[in-house]
């Protein structure tokens, strides 16, 4: 047996689906719809019948997770927002910084991340907090990882504070994310079966398989989710600079906090909004989606800024979503 992993036998659907619940939903939905469109072919009908059950369960679990996020943001969203941030953004950044110091095949890396990113991206809230604290302990006094350790400590402090405020909702949150983790993994495994079956069907013309999978989303390396914690009143916070296809994408803002947050675009030279700048105000504990045009985005104004206008701490999640 070979002493290395052959990437063609590794399920390449699992990572992008587990990395983001929103992105994973797009990937799973795409294959469901593509198979459905081809059921006139008996072979595709068989694959759709198999995959549809996995898709339907994932769809139910995703809906339950979404309802929990949106029903009462002040009660549940703080923890869920931070768990999303951990899953989609933070663990990826921490892992990369650790690998900059210790190669993934070294004993040092395996001591720090024995199960790679999995404990941070699946499981209960408590199990993820345990994984973070275990990593902090493992880093210890390693000076080469002092900066990343500080970032991890800051994050887990925010998460523990949110947990304290929402302790009565933790059972509901745990139930939702455990169920969604399980059905996401099952769908990813099912997609690998579909992929292998399609390769057998189209072995002479393998590029035909592409039509059944959301290739751009599977290969998407651009950061599409941003998180900001705003503590200082009237201080401008630059979020990102991004040239966008305004016909294809919109921006979803989820705000957890008791104050108001202003959103606007500038040319990057100016931090403050100028005369005629469109300013959008995010209401307390709210979630809303806007077109780029409605936010004042133009080819010359590509820098997104947030400003906390009332001083009370605010957490804002920014998602670039398909329109």
Secondary structure, 3 states (H helix, E strand, C coil): CCCCCCHHHCCCHHHHHHHCHHHHHHHHHHHHHHHHHCCCCHHHHHHHHHHHHHHHHHHHHHHHHHHHHHHCHHHHHHHHHHHHHHHHHHHHHHHHHHHHHCCCCCHHHHHHCCCCCHHHHCCCHHHHHHHHHHHHHHHCCCHHHHHHHHHHHHHHHHHHHHHHHCHHHHHHHHHHHHHHHHHHHHHHHHHHHHHHHHHHHCCCCHHHHHHHCCHHHHCCCCCCEEEEEECCCCCEEEEEECCCCCCCEEEEEEEECCCCEEEEEECCCCCCCCCCCCCEEECCCEEEEEECCCCCCCCCCCEEEEEECCCCCEEEEEEEEEC
